[in-house]
Amino acid sequence: MKIYAEIYPSSNINKLKEYIKYLEAFDGFDIPDNPLGYPTMPPELIGYIIRDYYNDKEIIMNQRLIDINELKLISIIKAAKSINSSIIFTQGDDPLYGNKINDLTSENALKISLSRDVRSGLIISFNKNKTEIEKRLRLNADMFLCVNFNNISLLNSIETKRLMPYIIIGTDKNKNILERIKQPYIRIKELDNYIESLKCYNLYGILLSVPGDKKSLREISNYGFSQ
């Protein structure tokens, strides 16, 4: 089972370069786009920096759609292809600055990206009922990032090979951020058993996120992950 790390799009390139070299244990990296609607460096730039350091690891860019049009989308897709990155599309939170555009649905963005030979995925919420989840899984996506992942037992009755559970890890440092995110989370001490419980499923992978606490993510990478 592949394990991915979420990389916050830091605005300090030198610190980012220094940081990612300690995350070699992970199979790949996921980069959010303006999380919570706050302005950050674009995922394609962060992806380029990571690709320059790790040639053999998967990079996934989470691309928000709420405030871009089709022209910008195609530019981003071209950038993703140039660095051999996958893309997962999400509508995203309301922008802190500027206006919503709502020019693109996730399904339309997926079709455009797949037509340009870029591995592409969508968000799927485990807050939905099984019927809605199964309907989502009928879409032609390469992977689905599972948010609100609070019902592991649901994996027993659905197709899992394209699923990537989004596992948020809570620490003393990031409790204020978790209050804003409002998604389920676990503690670091629970992580080993949690990962072990997921190994019996044929998952695309799992994504570990420690929002606002880079030190803890680096410590987690030192655990070593058995595949």
C-alpha positions in Angstrom: 0.0 0.0 0.0 1.4 3.4 -1.0 1.6 6.1 1.5 1.6 9.8 0.4 2.4 12.9 2.3 0.5 16.2 2.0 3.0 19.1 1.4 1.7 22.5 2.4 2.6 25.0 -0.4 5.1 27.0 1.6 6.1 30.4 0.4 9.8 29.9 1.3 11.4 27.8 -1.5 14.7 27.3 0.3 13.0 25.9 3.4 10.7 23.7 1.3 13.8 22.2 -0.5 15.4 21.6 2.8 12.2 20.0 4.2 11.3 17.6 1.4 14.7 15.9 1.5 13.7 14.4 4.8 10.5 12.8 3.4 12.0 10.1 1.3 10.2 7.4 3.1 6.9 8.4 1.4 5.9 7.0 -2.0 4.6 10.3 -3.2 3.3 13.8 -2.4 0.1 15.6 -2.6 0.0 19.4 -2.9 -3.2 21.4 -1.9 -4.2 24.5 -3.9 -4.9 27.6 -1.8 -6.2 25.5 1.2 -9.2 27.1 3.0 -9.2 29.8 0.3 -5.9 31.4 1.5 -3.4 32.5 -1.2 -0.3 30.2 -1.5 2.2 29.4 -4.1 0.6 27.3 -6.9 0.9 23.5 -6.7 2.6 23.3 -10.1 5.5 25.3 -8.8 5.8 23.2 -5.6 5.5 20.1 -7.8 8.3 21.2 -10.0 10.6 21.7 -6.9 9.6 18.2 -5.6 10.2 16.6 -9.0 13.6 18.2 -9.3 14.5 16.3 -6.1 12.5 13.1 -6.5 12.4 11.8 -10.0 10.7 8.5 -9.2 7.9 9.5 -6.8 4.3 10.3 -7.7 3.2 13.9 -7.4 -0.5 14.8 -7.1 -1.7 18.4 -7.4 -5.1 19.2 -5.8 -6.6 21.8 -8.1 -9.4 24.0 -7.0 -11.9 25.1 -9.7 -14.1 27.6 -8.0 -12.0 30.6 -9.1 -10.5 29.6 -12.5 -11.7 29.3 -16.0 -11.1 26.8 -18.7 -8.1 28.6 -20.2 -6.3 28.6 -16.8 -7.3 24.9 -16.3 -5.6 23.9 -19.5 -2.5 25.8 -18.6 -2.4 24.0 -15.3 -2.9 20.6 -17.0 0.0 21.4 -19.3 2.2 22.2 -16.3 1.2 19.0 -14.6 2.0 17.0 -17.7 5.4 18.7 -18.0 6.5 17.5 -14.5 4.7 14.1 -14.7 2.1 15.0 -12.0 -1.4 13.7 -11.5 -4.2 16.1 -10.7 -7.2 15.7 -8.3 -10.0 18.3 -8.9 -12.0 19.9 -6.2 -14.3 23.0 -6.2 -12.5 24.3 -3.2 -13.3 26.7 -0.4 -14.5 30.3 -1.1 -11.6 32.6 -2.0 -10.3 35.0 0.7 -9.8 37.5 -2.1 -11.6 38.1 -5.4 -14.8 36.5 -6.7 -16.0 33.0 -7.3 -16.2 32.1 -11.0 -17.8 28.7 -11.0 -16.9 28.2 -14.7 -16.1 24.5 -14.3 -17.5 21.4 -12.7 -15.2 18.7 -11.4 -16.5 16.3 -13.9 -15.8 18.6 -16.9 -12.3 19.4 -15.6 -11.7 15.6 -15.3 -12.7 15.0 -18.9 -10.5 17.8 -20.2 -7.5 16.6 -18.2 -7.9 12.9 -19.2 -8.2 14.0 -22.8 -4.7 15.4 -22.5 -3.3 12.2 -21.1 -2.9 13.4 -17.5 -3.7 11.0 -14.7 -6.7 12.7 -13.0 -9.0 12.2 -10.1 -11.9 13.6 -8.0 -12.9 14.1 -4.4 -15.3 11.7 -2.8 -16.9 12.3 0.6 -17.6 9.5 3.0 -20.3 11.7 4.5 -22.4 10.7 1.6 -24.5 7.5 1.6 -23.4 4.4 -0.2 -25.6 5.0 -3.2 -24.1 8.4 -3.8 -20.6 7.1 -3.3 -21.2 4.2 -5.8 -22.6 6.8 -8.3 -19.4 8.8 -7.9 -17.3 5.7 -8.4 -18.8 5.1 -11.8 -17.1 8.2 -13.1 -14.0 7.6 -15.2 -11.4 8.9 -12.7 -8.0 7.4 -12.1 -8.2 8.0 -8.4 -10.6 9.4 -5.7 -9.4 11.3 -2.7 -11.7 10.2 0.2 -12.4 13.1 2.5 -14.5 12.9 5.7 -13.0 9.5 6.1 -14.8 8.3 9.2 -16.3 4.9 8.2 -13.7 2.3 7.3 -16.3 -0.5 7.3 -17.8 1.1 4.1 -14.7 -0.2 2.3 -16.0 -3.7 2.7 -18.8 -3.1 0.2 -17.4 -0.8 -2.5 -14.7 -0.8 -5.1 -11.5 0.3 -3.4 -8.6 0.1 -5.9 -9.0 3.8 -6.9 -9.5 5.1 -3.4 -7.0 7.2 -1.4 -8.3 7.9 2.1 -7.3 11.4 3.4 -6.1 10.8 6.9 -5.7 14.0 9.0 -3.4 13.7 12.0 -4.1 15.9 15.1 -1.3 17.3 17.3 -1.1 19.8 20.1 0.2 22.3 17.5 -2.5 22.1 14.9 -5.7 21.9 17.0 -6.9 25.4 15.9 -6.5 24.5 12.3 -8.4 21.3 12.7 -11.3 23.3 14.2 -11.5 25.2 10.9 -11.2 22.1 8.7 -14.0 20.2 10.5 -13.0 16.8 9.3 -12.3 13.6 11.2 -8.7 13.1 12.5 -6.6 10.7 14.5 -3.7 11.2 16.9 -0.1 10.2 16.0 -0.1 7.4 18.6 -3.0 5.8 16.7 -1.4 6.0 13.3 0.4 2.6 13.2 -2.7 0.6 14.1 -4.8 2.8 11.7 -2.5 2.1 8.8 -2.4 -1.6 9.6 -6.2 -1.7 9.6 -6.2 -0.4 6.0 -3.6 -2.8 4.6 -6.2 -5.5 3.9 -8.0 -3.3 1.3 -6.7 -2.9 -2.2 -6.4 0.9 -2.0 -4.7 3.2 -4.5 -2.9 4.6 -1.4 -3.4 6.7 1.7 -2.7 10.4 2.1 -1.3 11.6 5.5 -1.8 15.2 6.4 -0.6 17.0 9.5 -1.8 20.5 8.8 0.3 23.3 10.3 2.8 20.9 11.8 5.7 20.1 9.5 7.8 18.8 12.3 5.4 16.0 13.1 5.1 15.0 9.5 8.9 14.7 9.3 8.8 12.6 12.5 6.2 10.3 11.0 8.4 9.8 7.9 11.1 8.4 10.3 8.8 5.5 11.3 9.5 3.7 8.1 6.6 2.2 6.2 6.3 -1.5 5.3 4.5 -1.9 1.9 
